[in-house]
Amino acid sequence: MSANASTKVIIAALIGNAAISITKFFAAFTSGSSAMLSEGIHSLVDTGNQILLLYGLKQAKKPADEAFPFGHGKEIYFWSFVVAILIFAVGSGVSIYEGIQHVLYPVKIENAMVNYIVLSLALVFEGSAWFFAFKEFGKVKGQRGYIEAVKRGKDPSMFVVLFEDSAALLGLVIALFGIWLTQVTGVALFDGIASILIGVILGGTAIWLAIETKGLLIGEGANKGVVASIRQIAESFDEVENVNELLTMHMGPDFILVNISIRFKRNKLTREIEAIIQEIDSAIKAKHEAVKRVFVEAEPDRVKSNSVTS
């Protein structure tokens, strides 16, 4: 997923969440609904999260410097992890707390129709943002299933928004159902239970996001298909006797670092090996645009070894 596509998805979600959070809080204070208050907090947290993701994307574009020779691509991984923590700590924590308070001390819902109108509008806004994120994610997942695509995806800003919007839609349905049950039965307990369930959904979403972004943050390698392709390219040269070790790391969604240990056939001069390494470097980068740096450790025989960087 390109940075431009990710930015569009995040901006779409930001506009939707910002617009609907205001109306949710208005409805919550008007009706006294705990579930509606949880939804307002949810949308507010999501709005802040999208701002953080946009900031992360901007920081990730900063060029490499002396302090960060491989650039700042991992900024987006860090801020995606921060988003997961915020969803868990603020969104989930406050929703569950509010729900428990309303279960222990039920409050009668006033002007329920306001809640229905606001939640219906929220479904439209959130649904539109979700559809846009889902459509963009579908373009990059290829033939893989959605869960597999998330696990193998290297751009967390995309699936963070998709997860948030999915949780938001499910939360809206639960809020509607909880308010409806409270109104029909007259038992205010259901409103508090709905708020707790929304908090549990947010907590589960946050944990899943944290798990998926943790690997990228600490240094996840390229997908198996990419690694296999790089190995095949290196082994395709007649001068290569064996590829001993191949290490990769994502320094950002579109930045793969490659380190290869190669044993070349014997009786090759240093200048010949250097020329071959340059050809391998060019071939790998031509095949995989995300590969930005290639380091090759040349082992012409079992005794001597040279290290060449390209």
BAFI-3210 file (N, C-alpha, C; in Angstrom, 3 decimals, decimal comma, padded with zeros to 6 digits):
// residues 310
n [1|2|3|4|5|6|7|8|9|10|11|12|13|14|15|16|17|18|19|20|21|22|23|24|25|26|27|28|29|30|31|32|33|34|35|36|37|38|39|40|41|42|43|44|45|46|47|48|49|50|51|52|53|54|55|56|57|58|59|60|61|62|63|64|65|66|67|68|69|70|71|72|73|74|75|76|77|78|79|80|81|82|83|84|85|86|87|88|89|90|91|92|93|94|95|96|97|98|99|100|101|102|103|104|105|106|107|108|109|110|111|112|113|114|115|116|117|118|119|120|121|122|123|124|125|126|127|128|129|130|131|132|133|134|135|136|137|138|139|140|141|142|143|144|145|146|147|148|149|150|151|152|153|154|155|156|157|158|159|160|161|162|163|164|165|166|167|168|169|170|171|172|173|174|175|176|177|178|179|180|181|182|183|184|185|186|187|188|189|190|191|192|193|194|195|196|197|198|199|200|201|202|203|204|205|206|207|208|209|210|211|212|213|214|215|216|217|218|219|220|221|222|223|224|225|226|227|228|229|230|231|232|233|234|235|236|237|238|239|240|241|242|243|244|245|246|247|248|249|250|251|252|253|254|255|256|257|258|259|260|261|262|263|264|265|266|267|268|269|270|271|272|273|274|275|276|277|278|279|280|281|282|283|284|285|286|287|288|289|290|291|292|293|294|295|296|297|298|299|300|301|302|303|304|305|306|307|308|309|310]
n.u [000,846|000,630|001,999|000,378|-002,136|-002,654|-002,752|-005,051|-007,045|-006,836|-007,437|-010,089|-011,297|-010,723|-012,199|-014,814|-014,981|-014,467|-016,643|-018,841|-018,344|-018,909|-021,715|-022,421|-021,605|-023,293|-025,775|-025,407|-025,167|-027,625|-029,460|-028,486|-027,395|-025,256|-024,068|-024,081|-022,375|-020,023|-019,666|-019,224|-016,786|-015,283|-015,291|-013,978|-011,456|-010,670|-010,489|-008,330|-006,423|-006,201|-005,036|-002,550|-001,587|-001,381|000,591|002,648|003,040|003,978|006,372|007,744|008,544|010,751|014,083|017,066|019,650|022,637|022,214|020,125|020,716|019,336|016,991|013,660|011,573|010,408|008,919|006,164|005,468|005,932|004,063|001,696|001,655|001,412|-001,161|-002,628|-002,236|-003,538|-006,182|-006,745|-006,203|-007,591|-010,013|-011,155|-010,825|-012,225|-014,805|-015,562|-015,440|-017,411|-019,605|-019,764|-020,330|-022,883|-024,230|-024,129|-025,316|-027,959|-029,220|-032,012|-032,869|-033,308|-035,107|-034,754|-034,995|-033,238|-030,818|-031,167|-031,280|-028,763|-027,040|-027,787|-026,965|-024,274|-023,704|-023,873|-021,774|-019,520|-019,734|-019,250|-016,575|-015,410|-015,945|-014,433|-011,827|-011,758|-012,015|-009,637|-007,769|-008,357|-007,258|-004,549|-004,164|-004,130|-004,208|-004,373|-006,011|-008,014|-007,251|-004,743|-003,511|-003,391|-001,644|000,673|001,017|002,819|002,298|001,061|-000,674|-002,787|-004,284|-004,823|-006,687|-008,741|-009,343|-010,150|-012,433|-014,038|-014,444|-015,797|-018,202|-019,346|-019,598|-021,481|-023,771|-024,185|-024,604|-026,995|-028,704|-028,559|-029,648|-032,177|-033,212|-033,234|-035,130|-037,438|-037,821|-037,584|-035,593|-032,779|-030,352|-029,429|-028,295|-025,902|-024,616|-024,276|-022,395|-020,199|-019,712|-018,961|-016,557|-015,120|-014,890|-013,314|-011,028|-010,207|-009,693|-007,567|-005,574|-005,123|-004,179|-001,844|-000,342|000,031|001,505|003,754|005,796|006,659|007,673|009,886|011,513|010,758|011,076|011,117|008,349|007,904|007,770|009,075|011,643|012,366|012,416|014,522|016,648|016,617|017,295|019,944|021,155|020,952|023,102|025,958|028,447|028,022|028,391|027,064|024,377|024,775|023,549|020,634|019,323|016,671|015,026|012,323|012,536|010,657|007,360|007,865|010,562|013,036|015,662|018,454|020,592|023,123|024,945|027,338|028,929|031,294|032,354|035,534|038,796|038,218|038,841|039,170|038,162|036,463|034,569|033,466|032,215|030,273|028,772|027,672|026,009|024,219|023,066|021,767|019,967|018,301|017,140|015,823|013,845|012,458|011,084|010,875|013,183|015,822|018,436|021,273|023,376|026,238|028,044|030,917|032,238|034,713|036,152|036,661|038,343|039,288|037,576|035,569|033,935|031,420|029,576|026,574]
n.v [-001,182|002,098|005,182|007,360|006,216|005,108|007,449|008,679|006,894|007,162|009,895|009,934|008,364|009,967|012,350|011,319|010,255|012,537|014,161|012,661|012,188|014,481|014,702|012,351|012,767|014,898|013,624|011,763|013,347|014,520|012,407|010,771|008,280|005,559|003,812|005,386|007,419|005,973|005,363|007,925|008,534|006,539|007,334|009,775|008,969|007,464|009,508|010,996|008,987|008,703|011,131|010,770|008,664|009,922|011,732|009,935|008,832|011,094|011,599|009,294|009,729|011,310|012,007|009,910|010,344|011,256|010,291|008,520|006,369|004,620|005,843|006,994|005,215|003,398|004,894|004,912|002,413|002,627|004,654|003,401|001,377|002,899|003,868|001,498|001,101|003,368|002,897|000,696|001,608|004,094|004,130|001,457|001,143|003,390|003,009|000,514|001,173|003,202|001,672|-000,207|001,521|002,393|000,016|-000,575|001,721|002,413|004,567|006,260|006,412|009,276|010,908|008,969|008,799|010,633|009,348|007,187|008,465|009,716|007,477|006,104|007,886|007,766|005,152|005,372|007,198|005,874|003,460|004,204|005,079|002,692|001,040|002,296|001,945|-000,834|-001,430|-000,311|-001,861|-004,324|-004,088|-004,474|-006,877|-009,041|-012,442|-013,515|-014,421|-012,315|-012,263|-013,467|-011,599|-009,403|-010,360|-010,658|-008,167|-005,105|-002,493|-000,982|001,178|000,914|-001,492|-000,825|001,279|-000,111|-002,071|-000,422|000,830|-001,408|-002,314|-000,087|-000,115|-002,501|-001,798|000,275|-001,110|-002,692|-000,664|000,468|-001,736|-002,123|000,282|000,132|-002,203|-001,276|000,751|-000,664|-002,655|-001,234|-001,586|-000,257|-001,421|-002,733|-000,807|-000,121|-002,599|-002,800|-000,794|-001,896|-004,130|-002,851|-001,750|-004,112|-005,068|-003,039|-003,411|-005,994|-005,452|-003,639|-005,260|-007,138|-005,448|-004,518|-006,869|-007,412|-005,199|-005,258|-007,055|-005,773|-003,459|-004,255|-005,407|-006,995|-009,487|-009,636|-010,844|-014,379|-015,080|-012,954|-013,186|-015,721|-015,140|-013,282|-014,887|-016,708|-015,051|-014,347|-016,876|-017,450|-016,555|-017,627|-017,499|-017,762|-019,964|-020,815|-019,665|-018,738|-017,504|-015,557|-012,604|-010,437|-007,293|-005,184|-001,834|-000,004|000,399|000,456|-000,133|-002,325|-003,978|-005,833|-008,532|-010,561|-013,560|-014,928|-017,625|-017,604|-019,056|-020,624|-019,218|-016,659|-013,290|-010,396|-008,011|-009,077|-010,343|-008,128|-006,866|-008,761|-008,754|-006,203|-006,563|-008,442|-006,912|-004,896|-006,476|-007,517|-005,181|-004,249|-006,132|-006,023|-003,292|-002,290|-002,999|-001,326|-001,193|-003,276|-005,589|-007,441|-010,221|-011,513|-014,703|-016,148|-018,498|-021,151|-020,182|-017,494|-014,318|-011,625|-008,489|-006,770|-003,888|-002,722]
n.w [000,000|-000,953|000,370|-000,190|-000,683|001,849|003,345|002,296|003,135|005,924|006,276|005,373|007,355|009,550|009,090|009,152|011,811|013,384|012,744|013,616|016,318|017,761|017,559|018,856|021,515|022,117|021,979|024,030|026,373|026,306|026,515|028,525|028,172|028,748|026,936|024,645|025,438|025,643|022,969|021,993|023,217|022,047|019,307|019,568|020,501|018,273|016,394|017,392|017,132|014,354|013,721|014,912|013,338|010,852|011,502|012,019|009,440|008,128|009,525|008,881|006,314|006,422|005,409|005,443|007,907|009,756|012,341|011,957|009,839|008,162|007,638|008,639|008,574|010,365|012,062|011,563|012,456|015,182|015,970|015,267|017,122|019,432|018,990|019,324|022,062|023,090|022,285|023,876|026,537|026,833|025,182|025,561|028,364|029,560|028,528|029,617|032,324|032,511|031,786|033,887|036,006|035,261|035,374|038,057|039,078|037,668|035,092|033,893|030,477|028,573|025,925|023,782|021,050|019,955|020,275|018,529|016,055|015,903|016,098|013,822|011,828|012,415|011,699|008,956|008,339|009,516|008,206|005,568|005,717|006,521|004,317|002,340|003,366|003,414|000,703|-000,352|001,032|-000,037|-002,548|-002,231|-000,950|-002,618|-003,638|-001,190|001,920|004,094|006,813|006,681|005,039|006,726|008,688|007,178|006,179|005,779|006,195|008,702|009,105|007,411|008,128|010,754|010,640|009,341|011,266|013,380|012,277|011,821|014,432|015,334|013,865|014,812|017,485|017,308|016,524|018,788|020,684|019,705|020,006|022,785|023,792|022,678|023,938|026,568|026,372|025,571|027,550|029,864|031,624|032,811|033,010|030,750|029,107|030,357|030,215|027,479|027,092|028,429|026,806|024,453|025,320|025,755|023,135|022,013|023,566|022,765|020,077|020,329|021,507|019,472|017,457|018,694|018,823|016,087|015,224|016,794|015,917|013,577|014,646|016,188|014,330|011,818|009,290|005,627|003,613|003,028|000,325|-000,940|000,154|-000,816|-003,538|-003,708|-002,937|-005,049|-007,189|-006,522|-006,583|-009,240|-010,677|-012,372|-011,217|-008,539|-005,956|-003,668|-001,620|001,484|003,751|004,225|005,150|006,045|006,678|007,521|007,295|007,129|005,662|002,887|002,620|002,480|004,020|003,044|003,692|002,595|002,631|000,666|-000,999|-003,352|-006,489|-006,751|-007,524|-008,377|-009,038|-006,885|-008,016|-009,912|-008,354|-007,055|-009,218|-009,865|-007,554|-007,698|-009,887|-008,868|-006,855|-008,395|-009,849|-007,845|-006,763|-009,022|-009,337|-006,932|-005,734|-003,178|-001,888|-000,689|000,309|-000,032|001,390|000,946|001,919|000,903|000,274|-001,027|-000,697|001,697|003,548|003,284|003,405|002,250|002,731|001,172|000,456|-000,978]
ca.u [000,000|001,436|001,743|-000,745|-003,376|-002,843|-003,154|-006,445|-007,890|-006,803|-008,168|-011,511|-011,726|-010,609|-013,346|-016,014|-014,981|-014,562|-018,008|-019,838|-018,063|-019,607|-023,138|-022,555|-021,521|-024,528|-026,846|-025,137|-025,495|-029,062|-030,245|-027,925|-027,054|-023,871|-023,587|-023,835|-021,172|-018,907|-019,490|-018,612|-015,377|-014,699|-015,058|-012,977|-010,170|-010,344|-010,065|-006,956|-005,565|-005,936|-004,075|-001,247|-001,151|-000,943|001,887|003,609|003,345|004,793|007,700|008,384|009,068|011,972|015,242|018,083|020,670|023,726|021,673|019,253|021,239|018,377|015,762|012,711|010,406|009,766|008,052|004,765|005,274|005,858|002,810|000,620|001,656|000,848|-002,605|-003,170|-002,229|-004,583|-007,488|-006,920|-006,195|-008,623|-011,293|-011,675|-010,886|-013,296|-016,093|-015,876|-015,691|-018,737|-020,609|-019,895|-021,011|-024,313|-024,818|-024,288|-026,234|-028,667|-029,809|-033,051|-032,534|-034,271|-035,006|-034,092|-035,028|-032,013|-029,789|-031,401|-030,916|-027,305|-026,410|-028,062|-026,027|-022,926|-023,562|-023,636|-020,414|-018,541|-019,831|-018,587|-015,132|-015,013|-015,986|-013,293|-010,631|-011,858|-011,763|-008,208|-007,052|-008,572|-006,387|-003,173|-004,070|-003,901|-004,950|-004,372|-007,179|-007,888|-006,473|-003,360|-002,994|-003,072|-000,458|001,837|001,077|003,916|001,845|000,044|-001,640|-003,963|-005,168|-005,253|-007,935|-009,745|-009,733|-010,893|-013,751|-014,808|-014,854|-016,767|-019,491|-019,889|-019,987|-022,724|-024,869|-024,403|-025,195|-028,398|-029,441|-028,651|-030,604|-033,514|-033,643|-033,528|-036,384|-038,548|-038,033|-037,556|-034,477|-031,629|-029,157|-028,959|-027,472|-024,578|-024,030|-023,858|-021,158|-019,137|-019,420|-018,198|-015,211|-014,466|-014,553|-012,167|-009,871|-009,776|-009,108|-006,271|-004,614|-004,784|-003,337|-000,539|000,367|000,399|002,504|004,950|006,827|007,197|008,404|011,165|012,350|010,212|011,656|010,232|007,524|008,626|007,852|010,121|012,922|012,647|012,739|015,860|017,586|016,636|018,047|021,373|021,625|020,872|024,390|026,853|029,607|027,625|028,408|026,020|023,916|024,869|022,572|019,896|018,588|015,949|014,314|011,558|012,839|009,457|006,492|008,449|012,016|013,550|017,109|018,836|021,968|023,350|026,264|027,467|030,207|031,506|033,213|036,938|039,620|037,660|039,558|038,352|037,430|035,390|033,534|032,809|031,340|029,142|027,939|026,921|024,958|023,218|022,384|020,888|018,903|017,372|016,400|014,950|012,721|011,724|011,272|010,967|014,547|016,589|019,849|021,709|024,716|026,689|029,283|031,473|033,089|035,227|036,539|036,338|039,337|039,263|036,252|035,534|032,612|031,163|028,265|026,062]
ca.v [000,000|003,309|006,161|008,206|005,465|005,037|008,781|008,898|006,079|007,757|011,167|009,604|007,935|011,123|013,238|010,646|010,165|013,877|014,663|011,921|012,203|015,634|014,366|011,285|013,378|015,669|012,668|011,146|014,287|014,792|011,237|010,103|006,905|005,151|003,239|006,489|008,095|005,111|005,540|009,233|008,392|005,699|008,155|010,785|008,275|007,132|010,749|011,248|007,954|009,006|012,237|010,169|007,893|010,893|012,239|008,865|008,758|012,257|011,390|008,179|010,217|012,080|011,328|009,371|011,288|010,607|009,585|007,451|006,105|003,881|006,610|007,031|004,438|002,689|005,824|004,505|001,245|003,111|005,352|002,411|000,701|003,874|003,870|000,300|001,351|004,350|002,236|-000,168|002,353|005,137|003,680|000,283|001,372|004,323|002,400|-000,508|001,879|003,830|000,608|-000,744|002,545|002,413|-001,239|-000,435|002,835|002,618|005,879|006,164|007,089|010,275|011,262|007,852|009,018|011,346|008,319|006,413|009,303|009,893|006,194|005,792|008,716|007,240|003,946|005,813|007,746|004,833|002,471|004,750|005,043|001,275|000,532|002,865|001,265|-002,232|-001,446|-000,077|-003,010|-005,407|-003,896|-004,878|-008,198|-010,046|-013,690|-013,958|-014,134|-011,042|-012,451|-013,698|-010,331|-008,561|-010,920|-010,452|-006,767|-004,318|-001,115|-001,079|002,273|000,463|-002,385|-000,156|001,973|-001,128|-002,654|000,599|001,009|-002,638|-002,266|001,009|-000,576|-003,479|-001,048|001,001|-002,083|-003,055|000,498|000,529|-002,839|-001,887|001,377|-000,379|-003,090|-000,447|001,464|-001,619|-003,359|-000,313|-001,976|000,560|-002,250|-003,116|000,280|-000,285|-003,824|-002,465|-000,025|-002,845|-004,923|-001,976|-001,692|-005,405|-005,095|-002,148|-004,050|-007,063|-004,817|-003,064|-006,349|-007,687|-004,455|-004,508|-008,083|-007,310|-004,140|-005,507|-007,653|-004,754|-002,471|-004,776|-005,812|-008,146|-009,724|-009,577|-012,026|-015,552|-015,034|-011,983|-013,780|-016,798|-014,513|-012,708|-016,020|-017,253|-014,109|-014,481|-018,190|-017,566|-016,175|-018,773|-017,332|-018,031|-021,390|-021,080|-018,574|-019,310|-016,915|-014,419|-011,922|-009,239|-006,557|-004,027|-000,581|000,778|-000,340|000,397|-000,139|-003,614|-004,096|-007,203|-008,915|-011,881|-014,171|-015,742|-018,241|-017,578|-020,111|-020,333|-018,646|-015,389|-012,132|-009,478|-007,089|-009,840|-010,541|-006,840|-006,637|-009,693|-008,262|-005,061|-007,101|-009,038|-005,773|-004,268|-007,422|-007,600|-003,918|-004,139|-007,042|-005,624|-001,855|-001,981|-003,248|-000,082|-001,417|-004,668|-005,828|-008,774|-010,727|-012,434|-015,761|-016,838|-019,865|-021,468|-019,609|-016,045|-013,711|-010,174|-007,910|-005,694|-003,280|-002,027]
ca.w [000,000|-001,043|001,432|-000,603|-000,461|003,301|003,808|001,908|004,015|007,260|006,234|005,268|008,685|010,445|008,853|009,639|013,270|013,967|012,553|014,378|017,754|018,334|017,682|019,847|022,839|022,300|022,276|025,323|027,449|026,237|026,920|029,695|027,817|028,947|025,673|023,723|025,917|025,250|021,530|021,797|023,596|020,996|018,108|019,898|020,519|016,881|015,734|017,838|016,566|012,949|013,708|015,220|012,171|009,837|011,968|011,811|008,013|007,794|010,094|008,182|005,038|006,637|004,809|006,339|008,354|010,474|013,500|011,469|008,497|007,358|007,534|009,754|008,161|011,474|012,810|011,406|013,310|016,567|016,215|015,192|018,421|020,373|018,741|019,968|023,511|023,386|022,152|025,041|027,799|026,887|024,633|026,262|029,812|029,931|028,181|030,621|033,590|032,423|031,775|035,247|036,807|034,915|035,840|039,507|039,339|036,393|034,817|032,878|029,233|028,108|024,496|023,097|019,601|019,596|020,156|017,300|014,894|015,883|015,806|012,416|011,052|012,657|010,876|007,574|008,265|009,806|007,144|004,378|005,971|006,534|002,947|001,623|003,869|002,983|-000,736|-000,564|001,546|-000,985|-003,709|-001,948|-000,331|-003,647|-003,524|000,200|002,722|004,798|008,038|006,254|004,519|007,883|009,323|006,313|005,775|006,337|006,370|009,753|009,073|006,674|008,884|011,981|010,310|009,045|012,550|014,126|011,675|012,053|015,841|015,467|013,341|015,758|018,680|017,020|016,543|020,198|021,340|019,265|020,613|024,218|024,035|022,327|025,018|027,732|026,129|025,473|028,813|030,990|032,490|032,412|033,120|029,410|028,558|030,944|029,655|026,109|027,216|028,791|025,610|023,539|025,877|025,512|021,706|021,837|024,182|021,873|018,883|020,711|021,721|018,160|016,783|019,355|018,410|014,678|015,017|017,605|015,083|012,671|015,441|016,676|013,198|011,106|007,979|004,471|003,430|002,543|-001,130|-001,303|000,538|-001,774|-004,822|-003,594|-002,950|-006,410|-008,026|-006,192|-007,015|-010,693|-011,269|-012,512|-010,343|-007,154|-005,609|-002,680|-000,761|002,829|004,665|003,664|006,209|005,608|007,721|007,056|007,978|006,872|004,743|001,544|002,750|002,926|004,137|002,703|003,995|002,010|002,717|-000,552|-001,323|-004,798|-007,011|-006,517|-008,591|-008,839|-008,517|-006,082|-008,888|-010,555|-007,335|-006,854|-010,371|-009,743|-006,450|-008,211|-010,747|-007,972|-006,226|-009,379|-010,196|-006,714|-006,674|-010,190|-009,119|-005,729|-005,539|-001,749|-001,426|-000,838|000,614|-000,100|001,912|000,551|002,498|-000,086|000,792|-002,196|-000,321|003,082|004,453|003,207|003,159|002,087|002,916|000,214|000,634|-002,162]
c.u [000,880|001,069|000,550|-002,073|-003,680|-003,330|-004,616|-007,400|-007,968|-007,586|-009,668|-012,065|-011,710|-011,817|-014,617|-016,088|-015,128|-015,995|-018,999|-019,592|-018,807|-021,078|-023,363|-022,528|-022,777|-025,672|-026,653|-025,534|-026,989|-029,882|-029,751|-027,514|-025,563|-023,267|-023,253|-022,583|-019,925|-018,611|-018,845|-017,124|-014,628|-014,349|-013,990|-011,577|-009,726|-009,859|-008,628|-005,979|-005,209|-004,946|-002,667|-000,707|-000,669|000,416|002,983|004,014|004,245|006,221|008,466|009,010|010,371|013,177|016,222|019,076|021,724|023,225|020,805|019,645|020,292|017,018|014,862|011,452|009,673|008,921|006,595|004,463|005,107|004,501|001,599|000,512|001,080|-000,675|-003,256|-003,261|-003,345|-005,975|-007,770|-007,102|-007,356|-009,979|-011,904|-011,853|-012,039|-014,661|-016,507|-016,198|-017,082|-019,844|-020,842|-020,637|-022,511|-025,010|-025,082|-025,310|-026,951|-029,291|-030,823|-032,664|-033,658|-034,038|-034,257|-034,022|-033,770|-030,878|-029,937|-030,965|-029,398|-026,600|-026,628|-027,138|-024,597|-022,680|-023,255|-022,201|-019,352|-018,534|-019,128|-017,073|-014,617|-014,960|-014,787|-011,999|-010,604|-011,535|-010,272|-007,373|-007,182|-007,662|-004,985|-003,054|-003,818|-004,789|-005,028|-005,691|-006,952|-007,053|-005,003|-002,720|-002,614|-001,781|000,799|002,013|002,179|003,547|000,721|-001,001|-002,915|-004,855|-005,557|-006,586|-009,051|-010,248|-010,589|-012,312|-014,633|-015,327|-015,924|-018,147|-020,145|-020,356|-021,286|-023,934|-025,205|-025,059|-026,675|-029,240|-029,624|-029,655|-032,029|-034,055|-034,022|-034,874|-037,586|-038,874|-038,130|-036,451|-033,209|-030,313|-028,556|-028,051|-026,031|-023,867|-023,514|-022,535|-019,978|-018,729|-018,616|-016,752|-014,435|-014,036|-013,329|-010,896|-009,311|-009,112|-007,719|-005,214|-004,170|-003,860|-001,929|000,301|000,874|001,487|003,800|006,095|007,482|008,065|009,783|012,043|011,882|010,822|010,635|009,422|008,320|008,795|008,944|011,494|013,324|013,059|014,146|016,922|017,723|017,446|019,549|021,934|021,623|022,182|025,338|028,028|029,307|027,596|027,298|025,653|023,846|023,772|021,930|019,021|017,905|015,288|013,576|011,920|011,682|008,600|007,096|009,972|012,447|015,074|017,476|020,307|022,171|024,791|026,379|028,867|030,320|032,421|034,664|037,611|039,005|038,446|038,605|037,528|036,283|034,227|032,759|031,835|030,094|028,181|027,087|025,778|023,838|022,383|021,356|019,704|017,842|016,509|015,457|013,694|011,840|012,017|011,438|012,367|015,390|018,083|020,146|023,146|025,096|028,010|029,805|032,426|033,613|035,713|036,283|037,291|039,221|037,853|036,399|034,113|032,454|029,751|027,849|024,789]
c.v [001,228|004,262|007,032|007,521|005,378|006,370|009,060|008,143|006,704|009,060|010,932|009,196|009,097|012,041|012,617|010,615|011,527|014,405|013,980|011,960|013,342|015,308|013,263|011,855|014,207|014,746|012,046|012,068|014,621|013,651|010,568|008,670|006,634|004,601|004,345|007,268|007,299|005,256|006,888|009,205|007,591|006,532|009,217|010,171|007,935|008,364|011,093|010,243|008,248|010,176|011,704|009,378|008,813|011,469|011,198|008,729|009,918|012,075|010,304|008,611|011,005|011,323|010,815|010,464|010,527|009,789|008,402|007,135|005,331|004,581|006,465|006,213|003,764|003,601|005,369|003,274|001,668|003,751|004,432|001,652|001,620|003,929|002,675|000,492|002,321|003,737|001,410|000,651|003,330|004,608|002,546|000,555|002,259|003,719|001,363|000,144|002,507|002,786|000,041|000,242|002,550|001,093|-001,158|000,643|003,199|004,009|005,719|006,995|008,039|010,549|010,194|008,070|009,752|010,347|007,541|007,196|009,419|008,588|005,770|006,597|008,198|005,984|004,299|006,313|006,669|003,775|002,928|004,692|003,608|000,715|001,030|002,164|-000,186|-002,365|-001,261|-001,260|-004,196|-005,311|-004,448|-006,282|-009,307|-011,259|-014,198|-013,642|-012,875|-011,179|-012,660|-012,407|-009,384|-009,038|-010,650|-008,993|-006,009|-002,851|-001,122|000,019|001,858|-000,425|-001,814|000,541|000,966|-001,773|-001,674|000,740|-000,219|-002,675|-001,201|000,569|-001,566|-002,793|-000,290|000,083|-002,465|-001,895|000,639|-000,530|-002,615|-000,802|000,914|-001,288|-002,306|000,254|000,516|-002,245|-002,428|-000,626|-001,250|-000,210|-002,563|-002,052|000,178|-001,512|-003,566|-001,703|-000,928|-003,671|-004,119|-001,877|-002,975|-005,520|-004,233|-002,763|-005,166|-006,531|-004,280|-004,142|-006,938|-006,719|-004,436|-005,705|-007,947|-006,259|-004,384|-006,055|-006,650|-003,764|-002,976|-005,319|-007,053|-008,258|-009,594|-010,870|-013,155|-015,535|-014,102|-012,560|-014,868|-016,236|-013,937|-013,808|-016,597|-016,362|-014,275|-015,803|-018,361|-017,195|-017,370|-018,705|-017,656|-019,536|-021,731|-019,797|-019,138|-018,803|-015,702|-013,828|-010,678|-008,573|-005,385|-002,828|000,402|-000,019|-000,526|000,433|-001,479|-003,580|-005,566|-007,423|-010,352|-012,321|-015,169|-016,347|-018,307|-018,732|-019,678|-019,761|-017,375|-014,244|-011,212|-008,545|-007,797|-010,052|-009,250|-006,543|-007,516|-009,221|-007,079|-005,524|-007,725|-007,954|-005,159|-005,169|-007,510|-006,344|-003,721|-004,988|-006,582|-004,157|-001,486|-002,219|-002,008|-000,275|-002,910|-004,759|-007,271|-009,099|-011,806|-013,424|-016,586|-018,245|-020,038|-020,826|-018,089|-015,544|-012,218|-009,712|-006,727|-005,194|-002,578|-001,310]
c.w [000,000|000,085|001,089|-000,344|001,028|003,848|003,481|002,825|005,403|007,303|006,166|006,633|009,670|010,315|009,413|011,153|013,943|013,886|013,485|015,880|018,445|018,561|018,722|021,260|023,142|022,692|023,654|026,475|027,470|026,813|028,193|029,441|028,005|027,659|024,674|024,131|025,528|023,766|021,223|022,117|022,530|019,764|018,356|019,901|019,098|016,122|016,101|017,250|015,113|012,807|013,973|014,029|011,052|010,212|011,740|010,356|007,575|008,291|009,342|006,854|005,192|006,082|005,862|006,722|009,149|011,656|013,104|010,029|007,596|007,287|008,752|009,460|009,304|012,360|012,739|012,253|014,765|016,849|016,088|016,513|019,495|020,231|019,427|021,479|023,901|023,296|023,397|026,320|027,914|026,418|025,411|027,748|030,242|029,652|029,220|031,965|033,596|032,453|033,157|036,146|036,538|035,241|037,340|039,864|038,038|036,295|033,686|031,654|028,832|026,617|023,686|021,588|019,123|019,391|018,850|016,063|014,765|015,516|014,356|011,498|011,194|011,832|009,428|007,414|008,456|008,701|005,878|004,527|005,941|005,120|002,139|002,039|003,394|001,501|-001,022|-000,085|000,590|-002,196|-003,481|-001,351|-001,331|-003,461|-002,087|000,889|003,541|006,072|007,702|005,758|005,653|008,536|008,505|005,911|006,489|006,514|007,411|009,710|008,361|007,532|010,239|011,746|010,055|010,331|013,341|013,590|011,873|013,484|016,054|014,995|014,297|017,036|018,492|017,070|017,981|020,948|020,980|019,971|022,114|024,564|023,741|023,425|026,266|027,576|026,155|026,828|030,013|031,980|032,017|032,445|031,743|028,790|029,080|030,399|028,243|026,133|027,549|027,576|024,587|024,014|025,637|024,049|021,427|022,416|023,304|020,617|019,180|020,874|020,386|017,403|017,376|018,926|016,981|014,433|015,783|016,754|014,155|013,435|015,846|015,549|012,484|009,716|006,866|004,376|002,779|001,025|-001,615|-001,007|-000,457|-003,126|-004,814|-003,633|-004,357|-007,351|-007,795|-006,721|-008,528|-011,389|-011,256|-011,541|-008,876|-006,906|-004,632|-001,935|000,652|003,765|004,015|004,764|005,639|006,811|007,087|007,918|007,832|005,907|003,359|001,575|003,341|002,909|003,920|003,028|003,513|002,217|001,562|-000,645|-002,841|-005,219|-006,906|-007,767|-009,193|-008,193|-007,766|-006,955|-009,617|-009,583|-007,103|-007,987|-010,294|-008,655|-006,904|-009,101|-009,914|-007,313|-007,175|-009,717|-009,091|-006,640|-007,855|-010,017|-007,966|-005,419|-004,063|-001,193|-001,721|-000,593|000,594|000,394|001,588|001,225|001,569|000,560|-000,384|-001,911|001,165|004,090|004,496|002,974|003,061|002,302|002,006|000,414|-000,635|-001,822]
res [m|s|a|n|a|s|t|k|v|i|i|a|a|l|i|g|n|a|a|i|s|i|t|k|f|f|a|a|f|t|s|g|s|s|a|m|l|s|e|g|i|h|s|l|v|d|t|g|n|q|i|l|l|l|y|g|l|k|q|a|k|k|p|a|d|e|a|f|p|f|g|h|g|k|e|i|y|f|w|s|f|v|v|a|i|l|i|f|a|v|g|s|g|v|s|i|y|e|g|i|q|h|v|l|y|p|v|k|i|e|n|a|m|v|n|y|i|v|l|s|l|a|l|v|f|e|g|s|a|w|f|f|a|f|k|e|f|g|k|v|k|g|q|r|g|y|i|e|a|v|k|r|g|k|d|p|s|m|f|v|v|l|f|e|d|s|a|a|l|l|g|l|v|i|a|l|f|g|i|w|l|t|q|v|t|g|v|a|l|f|d|g|i|a|s|i|l|i|g|v|i|l|g|g|t|a|i|w|l|a|i|e|t|k|g|l|l|i|g|e|g|a|n|k|g|v|v|a|s|i|r|q|i|a|e|s|f|d|e|v|e|n|v|n|e|l|l|t|m|h|m|g|p|d|f|i|l|v|n|i|s|i|r|f|k|r|n|k|l|t|r|e|i|e|a|i|i|q|e|i|d|s|a|i|k|a|k|h|e|a|v|k|r|v|f|v|e|a|e|p|d|r|v|k|s|n|s|v|t|s]
***
